[in-house]
Amino acid sequence: MKTLNKIFLSLGIATAALGFSSCVDDLDQTPTNPSAIGDVSDRIDGVFADLFFNFSTYGANGDSPVHDFDGGMASFQRAIFIAEEMPTDEACWLWDPGDYGNLNWGLVTPDLNCLVGFYSRLQINITLCNDFIRQVNSGAFNAPEEKKTNYVNQAKTLRALCYFYMISFYPNVPYSDEATMIGSLPEQRPRAEVFNIVTSELEQVVASYAKGSKPVYGYLGRDAAQALLAKFYLNAEAFTGTAQWGKAYTNAKEVIENLAVGGFKNSNGEDTGLVPSYQAVFGANNNKYALGNAGSGINEIIWTLPQDAVNLLSYSGATFMINAFAGTNGVSVTEAGKTPDYTSLNGVDWTFDPKANGCVSTSWYNSGDGWKCMVARKSFVRKFEWDDATMATSDDKRVALWCTSAQQFTAENPTLVGDDWGKNGYLPIKFSNWNFEDDGTLSATQPDGTVKQYGGDYPVIRLSEMYLTAAEAIMNGAPGSQAEALKYVNNVRERAGVAKWTSMSLQDVRDERCRELYTENTRRTDLIRYNQWCTGYSWEWKGGSASGANLPAYARNYPLPSRVMGSGFTQTPGY
């Protein structure tokens, strides 16, 4: 029996616990109490589960993993959302403009506290994966070789997701792997070098799985690893300078062919594998549409971050996505020039009791209140196809939960001077705490209205993203036909309830991706890939200008947080 004196795992949902109390100032990767876990040779399942736990919530016992930092801000999904979505047209943070204001505008500095959360969370999760792989390879666990190989493959896939964002954010990536010993600092490597390392490893992971194999719900298998590989190759030109559209297409297509079974049928009567109702994908019971779950037989959610309204409490995931966009956004109905009608959402009477100060009901949110901290920009809203005058006649099911103009959906006020932190914005609501049937009707069984957290799982990668990835790759020169690309996009559009296209441009595909994947942690990376992040496309308050302004070229990358610069790292050029 072996004792792991240096294992760096917090066993939050297993039988032992070790807290993350060390400060990230020096990137210390050594646990405060290295002997606390003791003998874990027979605990591989619990230790492995903890890797996933740290992607769904904060750290051991619900504590923040980062010294002197809000735990919610340092949870994986929320930290990535702040970095990936807040600077774009899809989101604007209303709280604490002194810290987040420049991030909203795409103008960041190393001193911004908001940079700490996502950098630290990515490094923490990478370190956890590294140590798990190291300990498995050293023989620390008693388990069948097949299980150990499977678990290591999943740990490598989790780690690769972290590096996807590290590569997107930083040109010189602090890199570590299982060969990096605890107590050592990550080594900065060029973005392209890390890209090659990670994609090569993912290729090996994908090859190790049998085609058609399915993981246990909440865990990862071939489809998740291959979908992530498609995301890497879709961004290859932006990440490395060399396009790899063919590989993006090939990997996305293989995932599509494996999962396009059942679910929504397109106008040709073909199975798409998509959930018939877009709303249902983001409801409280969306776990039944996740890969590996036998609930519906539909596997649209390829990679999920499981949530639990009772046992996995977190100000992240679905709880964050629901509460952040709920409630009034700081403008009175009178100020916005609207006449409120709180009995319906987008023309549909849900017969719920109205909430006094906003467009949503207590029944919808259970907790009876939202955080009122997030809105979207006008430019994003106008990407949807609808009657701009009424905001209520769209056939697009992806706006079915949005409030109409009569219900304070819009808070435009041209008389305001400056951004005024939310008084010019919109409430594009996507996640809900309703249980749905496959067809989008409300289920007879609904979550407990007294629970303050939300149990819907957060989708990391969905099958619809693979359809759009394959289509974009074809439009950029991948081997597939234009007819194939059009079919892929129309599968997504038909499920959304809007008309099929007979032809499309590359920009059409980009806009469809915006409509389908909004708030799913893709937007900033997408705009960089389109060459529309710094220049080429403006939205309200980009660059700190009411009408939008170009960003300096160095803003394509983020600076490393000031907290870690004493570790000998080289700062991102321009900062």
Buried (B, 14 or more C-beta within 10 A) or exposed (E): EEEBEBBBBBBBBBEBBBBBBBBBBEBBBEBEEBEBBEEBBEBBEBBBBBBBBBBBBBBBEEBBBBBEBBBBBBBBBBBBBBBBBBBBBBBBBBBEBEBBBBBBBBBBEBEBBBBBBBBBBBBBBBBBBBBBBBBBEEEBBEBEEEBBEBBBBBBBBBBBBBBBBBBBBBBBBBBBBBEBEBEEBBEBBBBBBBBBBBBEBBBEBBEBBEEEEBBEBBBBBBBBBBBBBBBBBBBBBBBBEEBBBBBBBBBBBBBBEBBBEBBBBBEEEEBBBBBBBBBBBBBBBBBBBBBBBEEBEBBBBBBBBBBBBEEBBBBBBBBBBBBBBBBBBBBEBEEBEBEBBBBBBBEEEBEBEBBEBBBBBBBBBBBBBBBBBBBBBBBBBEBBBBEEEEBBEBEBBBBBBBBBBBBBBBBBBEEBEEBBBBBBBBBBBBBBBBBBBBEBEBBEEBBEEEBEBBBBBBBBBBBBBBBBBBBBBBBBEBEBEEEBBBBBBBBBBBBBBBEBBEEBEBEBBBBBBBBBBBBBBBBBBBBBBBEBBBEEBBBBBBBBEBEBBBBEEBBBBBBBBBBBBEBEBEEBEEB
